[in-house]
Amino acid sequence: MSLLRALMGSARTVRPGTPPRDGLPPDGSVLLDAPDDRLGPALVAAALGNHIPAARLLAATRAAAEWEWRDRYAVRLAAFAHSRGDWLTQWRARTPDDPDALLVVAQLAVDRAWASPARAERLREVEPVVHAAAEAAPRDPVPWRIALDHARGGHAADALFEALWEQAVRRSPHHHGCHVAALEYLSARWYGSHDACFDFAEAAALDALPDSLVRALPLRAAHAQLVAGGTGGVPAARIDAAADLAIELSARHPVGDAWTAEVRNLLAYVLMARGRWGAALEQFRLIGARATTFPWAAVGSGGDGVDPLGRFLEARDLVRRASVRRVR
């Protein structure tokens, strides 16, 4: 049984009256993974078979060295192309050497390989695609983040992973996506341990600017331990410190901010797990209507068949009710 499922099960035993107004938007206004104002038009155009807005969007991120946004947009565009890829096929056919098209193609290829039962074999097959994306844009760290994910799924040796990591941070020392990829590699679920995961996350957060998403890296380490069950030898105080650091980051950004939406969703989850209901409620207020698939899609058994938006709303209701009980 997942941690969140257990919390929800116990919460159903107490049903106080209607909660007071708490600043949370109505359930019907909450959206899952809502695109920002730049990505939205590109997705709409892609749905109509037009690749040009997506091409312009990624070209703009490359020209301005907006590597974090470029990473996010590449992931979302590849996810869209997974089921509706005519626009990407057309884009690549017209400009086969376009570094932006190659980036989306590489992300999509790795995503599909990861989902295959023959993951390791499929990842070996798509390796040239990842290399092509990296060669097409020498300054871009995003292909190297894709390469790190590729290496983890392909059971790469530590030396190879370290070499890829060096290439990534040489291009962008504090790139959030690359740090998340490294954190996954070091996690107990893959090739490391909870302690190694925390050590890396805390060191990276300490070196990052106050408003950088890397400051929330320890929060991801805390989440990894919580979903694994037990303490894993990491003190609870270390988890709370990770949450506190993420609370500081969240406070630097406005309500309903797209940039920190996933961090805030993850933070709400961790605060719930720690029984910090008031702090969790505040994060749901700051989230506003921006629910994210992670972490809510991962709270079921293997994440299969889980409705992340439904889980988000259930979790929010649980926090609201728990907060009401605390003030009575």
Contacts in CASP RR format, 6 or more apart in sequence:
PFRMAT RR
TARGET T0000
AUTHOR 0000-0000-0000
METHOD contacts of the structure
MODEL  1
MSLLRALMGSARTVRPGTPPRDGLPPDGSVLLDAPDDRLGPALVAAALGN
HIPAARLLAATRAAAEWEWRDRYAVRLAAFAHSRGDWLTQWRARTPDDPD
ALLVVAQLAVDRAWASPARAERLREVEPVVHAAAEAAPRDPVPWRIALDH
ARGGHAADALFEALWEQAVRRSPHHHGCHVAALEYLSARWYGSHDACFDF
AEAAALDALPDSLVRALPLRAAHAQLVAGGTGGVPAARIDAAADLAIELS
ARHPVGDAWTAEVRNLLAYVLMARGRWGAALEQFRLIGARATTFPWAAVG
SGGDGVDPLGRFLEARDLVRRASVRRVR
2 227 0 8 1.000
2 299 0 8 1.000
2 300 0 8 1.000
2 301 0 8 1.000
3 226 0 8 1.000
3 227 0 8 1.000
3 229 0 8 1.000
3 273 0 8 1.000
3 299 0 8 1.000
4 269 0 8 1.000
4 272 0 8 1.000
4 273 0 8 1.000
4 299 0 8 1.000
4 300 0 8 1.000
4 311 0 8 1.000
4 315 0 8 1.000
5 299 0 8 1.000
5 300 0 8 1.000
7 272 0 8 1.000
7 273 0 8 1.000
7 318 0 8 1.000
8 314 0 8 1.000
8 315 0 8 1.000
8 318 0 8 1.000
11 318 0 8 1.000
11 321 0 8 1.000
11 322 0 8 1.000
14 321 0 8 1.000
14 325 0 8 1.000
15 321 0 8 1.000
16 321 0 8 1.000
16 324 0 8 1.000
16 325 0 8 1.000
16 328 0 8 1.000
17 324 0 8 1.000
19 320 0 8 1.000
19 321 0 8 1.000
19 323 0 8 1.000
19 324 0 8 1.000
20 324 0 8 1.000
22 281 0 8 1.000
22 285 0 8 1.000
22 320 0 8 1.000
22 323 0 8 1.000
23 285 0 8 1.000
24 284 0 8 1.000
24 285 0 8 1.000
24 288 0 8 1.000
24 316 0 8 1.000
24 320 0 8 1.000
25 288 0 8 1.000
25 289 0 8 1.000
27 313 0 8 1.000
29 289 0 8 1.000
30 288 0 8 1.000
30 289 0 8 1.000
30 290 0 8 1.000
30 291 0 8 1.000
30 309 0 8 1.000
30 312 0 8 1.000
30 313 0 8 1.000
31 289 0 8 1.000
31 290 0 8 1.000
31 291 0 8 1.000
32 291 0 8 1.000
32 292 0 8 1.000
32 293 0 8 1.000
32 308 0 8 1.000
32 309 0 8 1.000
32 312 0 8 1.000
33 76 0 8 1.000
33 291 0 8 1.000
33 292 0 8 1.000
33 293 0 8 1.000
34 258 0 8 1.000
34 289 0 8 1.000
34 290 0 8 1.000
35 43 0 8 1.000
35 76 0 8 1.000
36 258 0 8 1.000
38 57 0 8 1.000
38 69 0 8 1.000
38 73 0 8 1.000
39 57 0 8 1.000
39 72 0 8 1.000
39 73 0 8 1.000
39 76 0 8 1.000
39 77 0 8 1.000
41 53 0 8 1.000
42 53 0 8 1.000
42 54 0 8 1.000
42 56 0 8 1.000
42 57 0 8 1.000
42 73 0 8 1.000
42 77 0 8 1.000
43 54 0 8 1.000
43 76 0 8 1.000
43 77 0 8 1.000
43 80 0 8 1.000
45 51 0 8 1.000
45 52 0 8 1.000
45 53 0 8 1.000
45 54 0 8 1.000
45 87 0 8 1.000
46 53 0 8 1.000
46 54 0 8 1.000
46 77 0 8 1.000
46 80 0 8 1.000
46 81 0 8 1.000
46 84 0 8 1.000
46 85 0 8 1.000
46 87 0 8 1.000
46 88 0 8 1.000
47 80 0 8 1.000
47 84 0 8 1.000
49 86 0 8 1.000
49 87 0 8 1.000
49 90 0 8 1.000
50 87 0 8 1.000
51 87 0 8 1.000
51 88 0 8 1.000
51 90 0 8 1.000
51 91 0 8 1.000
51 101 0 8 1.000
54 77 0 8 1.000
54 87 0 8 1.000
54 91 0 8 1.000
54 100 0 8 1.000
54 104 0 8 1.000
55 91 0 8 1.000
55 95 0 8 1.000
55 98 0 8 1.000
55 100 0 8 1.000
55 101 0 8 1.000
57 73 0 8 1.000
58 70 0 8 1.000
58 73 0 8 1.000
58 74 0 8 1.000
58 77 0 8 1.000
58 100 0 8 1.000
58 103 0 8 1.000
58 104 0 8 1.000
59 100 0 8 1.000
60 66 0 8 1.000
61 67 0 8 1.000
61 69 0 8 1.000
61 70 0 8 1.000
61 73 0 8 1.000
62 70 0 8 1.000
62 99 0 8 1.000
62 100 0 8 1.000
62 137 0 8 1.000
62 140 0 8 1.000
65 139 0 8 1.000
67 140 0 8 1.000
67 141 0 8 1.000
67 142 0 8 1.000
67 171 0 8 1.000
67 172 0 8 1.000
67 175 0 8 1.000
68 175 0 8 1.000
68 176 0 8 1.000
68 177 0 8 1.000
68 213 0 8 1.000
70 103 0 8 1.000
70 140 0 8 1.000
70 142 0 8 1.000
71 142 0 8 1.000
71 145 0 8 1.000
71 175 0 8 1.000
71 176 0 8 1.000
71 177 0 8 1.000
74 103 0 8 1.000
74 104 0 8 1.000
74 107 0 8 1.000
74 142 0 8 1.000
75 107 0 8 1.000
77 88 0 8 1.000
77 104 0 8 1.000
77 107 0 8 1.000
78 104 0 8 1.000
78 107 0 8 1.000
78 108 0 8 1.000
78 111 0 8 1.000
79 111 0 8 1.000
81 87 0 8 1.000
81 88 0 8 1.000
81 104 0 8 1.000
81 108 0 8 1.000
82 108 0 8 1.000
82 111 0 8 1.000
82 112 0 8 1.000
88 101 0 8 1.000
88 104 0 8 1.000
88 105 0 8 1.000
88 108 0 8 1.000
91 98 0 8 1.000
91 101 0 8 1.000
92 98 0 8 1.000
92 101 0 8 1.000
92 102 0 8 1.000
92 105 0 8 1.000
95 101 0 8 1.000
97 136 0 8 1.000
98 136 0 8 1.000
99 133 0 8 1.000
99 136 0 8 1.000
99 137 0 8 1.000
99 140 0 8 1.000
102 129 0 8 1.000
102 132 0 8 1.000
102 133 0 8 1.000
102 136 0 8 1.000
102 137 0 8 1.000
103 133 0 8 1.000
103 136 0 8 1.000
103 137 0 8 1.000
103 140 0 8 1.000
103 142 0 8 1.000
103 143 0 8 1.000
103 146 0 8 1.000
105 129 0 8 1.000
105 133 0 8 1.000
106 126 0 8 1.000
106 129 0 8 1.000
106 130 0 8 1.000
106 132 0 8 1.000
106 133 0 8 1.000
106 143 0 8 1.000
106 146 0 8 1.000
107 146 0 8 1.000
109 126 0 8 1.000
109 129 0 8 1.000
109 130 0 8 1.000
110 123 0 8 1.000
110 126 0 8 1.000
110 130 0 8 1.000
110 146 0 8 1.000
110 149 0 8 1.000
110 150 0 8 1.000
112 122 0 8 1.000
112 126 0 8 1.000
113 119 0 8 1.000
113 122 0 8 1.000
113 123 0 8 1.000
113 125 0 8 1.000
113 126 0 8 1.000
113 150 0 8 1.000
114 123 0 8 1.000
114 149 0 8 1.000
114 153 0 8 1.000
116 122 0 8 1.000
119 153 0 8 1.000
119 154 0 8 1.000
120 153 0 8 1.000
120 154 0 8 1.000
120 155 0 8 1.000
123 150 0 8 1.000
123 153 0 8 1.000
123 154 0 8 1.000
124 154 0 8 1.000
126 150 0 8 1.000
127 150 0 8 1.000
130 143 0 8 1.000
130 146 0 8 1.000
130 147 0 8 1.000
130 150 0 8 1.000
133 143 0 8 1.000
133 146 0 8 1.000
134 140 0 8 1.000
134 143 0 8 1.000
134 144 0 8 1.000
134 147 0 8 1.000
134 167 0 8 1.000
137 143 0 8 1.000
139 171 0 8 1.000
140 171 0 8 1.000
141 168 0 8 1.000
141 169 0 8 1.000
141 171 0 8 1.000
141 172 0 8 1.000
141 175 0 8 1.000
141 178 0 8 1.000
144 164 0 8 1.000
144 167 0 8 1.000
144 168 0 8 1.000
144 171 0 8 1.000
144 178 0 8 1.000
145 168 0 8 1.000
145 175 0 8 1.000
145 177 0 8 1.000
145 178 0 8 1.000
145 181 0 8 1.000
147 164 0 8 1.000
147 167 0 8 1.000
147 168 0 8 1.000
148 161 0 8 1.000
148 164 0 8 1.000
148 165 0 8 1.000
148 168 0 8 1.000
148 178 0 8 1.000
148 181 0 8 1.000
148 182 0 8 1.000
148 185 0 8 1.000
149 181 0 8 1.000
149 184 0 8 1.000
151 160 0 8 1.000
151 161 0 8 1.000
151 164 0 8 1.000
151 185 0 8 1.000
152 161 0 8 1.000
152 181 0 8 1.000
152 184 0 8 1.000
152 185 0 8 1.000
152 190 0 8 1.000
152 191 0 8 1.000
156 164 0 8 1.000
158 191 0 8 1.000
161 182 0 8 1.000
161 185 0 8 1.000
165 178 0 8 1.000
165 182 0 8 1.000
168 175 0 8 1.000
168 178 0 8 1.000
168 181 0 8 1.000
169 175 0 8 1.000
169 178 0 8 1.000
172 178 0 8 1.000
174 204 0 8 1.000
174 207 0 8 1.000
174 208 0 8 1.000
174 209 0 8 1.000
174 212 0 8 1.000
174 214 0 8 1.000
176 212 0 8 1.000
176 213 0 8 1.000
176 214 0 8 1.000
176 217 0 8 1.000
179 204 0 8 1.000
179 214 0 8 1.000
179 217 0 8 1.000
180 217 0 8 1.000
180 220 0 8 1.000
182 200 0 8 1.000
183 197 0 8 1.000
183 200 0 8 1.000
183 201 0 8 1.000
183 217 0 8 1.000
183 220 0 8 1.000
183 221 0 8 1.000
183 224 0 8 1.000
184 190 0 8 1.000
185 191 0 8 1.000
185 192 0 8 1.000
186 192 0 8 1.000
186 193 0 8 1.000
186 196 0 8 1.000
186 197 0 8 1.000
186 200 0 8 1.000
187 194 0 8 1.000
187 197 0 8 1.000
187 221 0 8 1.000
187 224 0 8 1.000
188 194 0 8 1.000
188 197 0 8 1.000
188 224 0 8 1.000
188 225 0 8 1.000
188 228 0 8 1.000
188 232 0 8 1.000
189 224 0 8 1.000
189 228 0 8 1.000
194 221 0 8 1.000
194 224 0 8 1.000
194 225 0 8 1.000
194 228 0 8 1.000
194 232 0 8 1.000
194 233 0 8 1.000
194 234 0 8 1.000
195 233 0 8 1.000
195 234 0 8 1.000
197 221 0 8 1.000
197 224 0 8 1.000
197 225 0 8 1.000
198 218 0 8 1.000
198 221 0 8 1.000
198 222 0 8 1.000
198 225 0 8 1.000
198 234 0 8 1.000
198 238 0 8 1.000
198 242 0 8 1.000
200 217 0 8 1.000
200 221 0 8 1.000
201 217 0 8 1.000
201 218 0 8 1.000
201 220 0 8 1.000
201 221 0 8 1.000
201 242 0 8 1.000
202 217 0 8 1.000
202 218 0 8 1.000
202 221 0 8 1.000
202 242 0 8 1.000
204 214 0 8 1.000
204 217 0 8 1.000
205 214 0 8 1.000
205 215 0 8 1.000
205 216 0 8 1.000
205 217 0 8 1.000
205 218 0 8 1.000
205 245 0 8 1.000
207 214 0 8 1.000
208 214 0 8 1.000
208 215 0 8 1.000
208 217 0 8 1.000
209 215 0 8 1.000
210 248 0 8 1.000
210 249 0 8 1.000
210 252 0 8 1.000
211 249 0 8 1.000
211 252 0 8 1.000
211 253 0 8 1.000
212 249 0 8 1.000
213 249 0 8 1.000
213 259 0 8 1.000
213 260 0 8 1.000
213 263 0 8 1.000
215 245 0 8 1.000
215 246 0 8 1.000
215 248 0 8 1.000
215 249 0 8 1.000
216 245 0 8 1.000
216 246 0 8 1.000
216 249 0 8 1.000
216 263 0 8 1.000
216 266 0 8 1.000
216 267 0 8 1.000
218 238 0 8 1.000
218 241 0 8 1.000
218 242 0 8 1.000
218 245 0 8 1.000
218 246 0 8 1.000
219 242 0 8 1.000
219 243 0 8 1.000
219 245 0 8 1.000
219 246 0 8 1.000
219 263 0 8 1.000
219 266 0 8 1.000
219 267 0 8 1.000
219 270 0 8 1.000
220 266 0 8 1.000
221 242 0 8 1.000
222 238 0 8 1.000
222 239 0 8 1.000
222 242 0 8 1.000
222 243 0 8 1.000
222 270 0 8 1.000
223 266 0 8 1.000
223 269 0 8 1.000
223 270 0 8 1.000
223 295 0 8 1.000
225 231 0 8 1.000
225 232 0 8 1.000
225 234 0 8 1.000
225 239 0 8 1.000
226 239 0 8 1.000
226 270 0 8 1.000
226 273 0 8 1.000
227 295 0 8 1.000
227 298 0 8 1.000
227 299 0 8 1.000
236 274 0 8 1.000
239 270 0 8 1.000
239 274 0 8 1.000
240 274 0 8 1.000
240 276 0 8 1.000
242 270 0 8 1.000
243 267 0 8 1.000
243 270 0 8 1.000
243 271 0 8 1.000
243 274 0 8 1.000
243 276 0 8 1.000
243 279 0 8 1.000
246 263 0 8 1.000
246 266 0 8 1.000
246 267 0 8 1.000
246 270 0 8 1.000
247 267 0 8 1.000
247 279 0 8 1.000
247 283 0 8 1.000
249 260 0 8 1.000
249 263 0 8 1.000
250 260 0 8 1.000
250 263 0 8 1.000
250 264 0 8 1.000
250 267 0 8 1.000
250 283 0 8 1.000
250 286 0 8 1.000
253 259 0 8 1.000
253 260 0 8 1.000
253 286 0 8 1.000
255 285 0 8 1.000
255 286 0 8 1.000
255 288 0 8 1.000
256 286 0 8 1.000
256 287 0 8 1.000
256 288 0 8 1.000
256 289 0 8 1.000
256 290 0 8 1.000
257 264 0 8 1.000
257 286 0 8 1.000
257 290 0 8 1.000
258 290 0 8 1.000
261 287 0 8 1.000
261 290 0 8 1.000
261 291 0 8 1.000
261 292 0 8 1.000
262 292 0 8 1.000
262 294 0 8 1.000
264 283 0 8 1.000
264 286 0 8 1.000
264 287 0 8 1.000
264 290 0 8 1.000
265 287 0 8 1.000
265 290 0 8 1.000
265 291 0 8 1.000
265 292 0 8 1.000
265 294 0 8 1.000
265 295 0 8 1.000
265 296 0 8 1.000
265 312 0 8 1.000
266 294 0 8 1.000
266 295 0 8 1.000
267 283 0 8 1.000
268 280 0 8 1.000
268 283 0 8 1.000
268 284 0 8 1.000
268 287 0 8 1.000
268 315 0 8 1.000
268 316 0 8 1.000
268 319 0 8 1.000
269 295 0 8 1.000
269 296 0 8 1.000
269 299 0 8 1.000
269 315 0 8 1.000
271 277 0 8 1.000
271 278 0 8 1.000
271 279 0 8 1.000
271 280 0 8 1.000
271 283 0 8 1.000
272 280 0 8 1.000
272 315 0 8 1.000
272 318 0 8 1.000
272 319 0 8 1.000
275 322 0 8 1.000
277 319 0 8 1.000
277 322 0 8 1.000
277 323 0 8 1.000
277 326 0 8 1.000
278 319 0 8 1.000
278 323 0 8 1.000
278 326 0 8 1.000
280 319 0 8 1.000
281 319 0 8 1.000
281 320 0 8 1.000
281 323 0 8 1.000
284 316 0 8 1.000
284 319 0 8 1.000
284 320 0 8 1.000
291 308 0 8 1.000
291 309 0 8 1.000
291 312 0 8 1.000
291 313 0 8 1.000
292 308 0 8 1.000
293 308 0 8 1.000
296 306 0 8 1.000
296 308 0 8 1.000
296 309 0 8 1.000
296 310 0 8 1.000
296 311 0 8 1.000
296 312 0 8 1.000
296 315 0 8 1.000
297 303 0 8 1.000
297 306 0 8 1.000
297 308 0 8 1.000
297 311 0 8 1.000
298 306 0 8 1.000
299 306 0 8 1.000
299 311 0 8 1.000
300 306 0 8 1.000
END
